[in-house]
Amino acid sequence: MKLRVISVGSKCPAWIRQGFDEYAKRLPREMPLTLTEVPAPRHHQDSAKVDEYEAKKIAEKISSSDWVVAMDEAGRQFDSKGVSAELNRWRDMGKDIVFLIGGANGLSPQLLGRADQRLSLSALTFPHYMVRVLLAESLYRAWTISIGHPYHRE
């Protein structure tokens, strides 16, 4: 199973990229985590055009066989053990998992409609670049729980 993150924005701070890469490299070879960036459109465009552009660029990167998880503030929230159970469920499906992270406006209704699942990291709202790191850490933590590694402490 491959874990892919498709995220809007290509000019993130170096510490964000370093954080994502750190957790990605900790995951096993049989569960690689990669990031695909979709450039954000100019901010002076109207909101509908921005949503349309982002949706088109993200949709081009999704395969029909992928299990798509939209990162959405209205999505389902899990604790760490719940994410671990989901990770095991996703692995058992035998599909690649694609996580979608929208830009400043979030994900378009079109992409939310394409998603097989919606996931929320918190009731709080985070900058979309920060979600990359939080998601990568959550996936790493979920994997460590599933193998009994002491990273996760209760």
ABEGO torsion letter per residue (X at the ends): XBBBBBBBEAABBAAAAAAAAAAAAABBAABBBBBBBBBBBBAABBAAAAAAAAAAAAAAABBAABBBBBBBAABBBBBAAAAAAAAAAAAAAGBBBBBBBBBAAEBBAAAAAABABBBBABABBBBAAAAAAAAAAAAAAAAAAAAGBAABBX
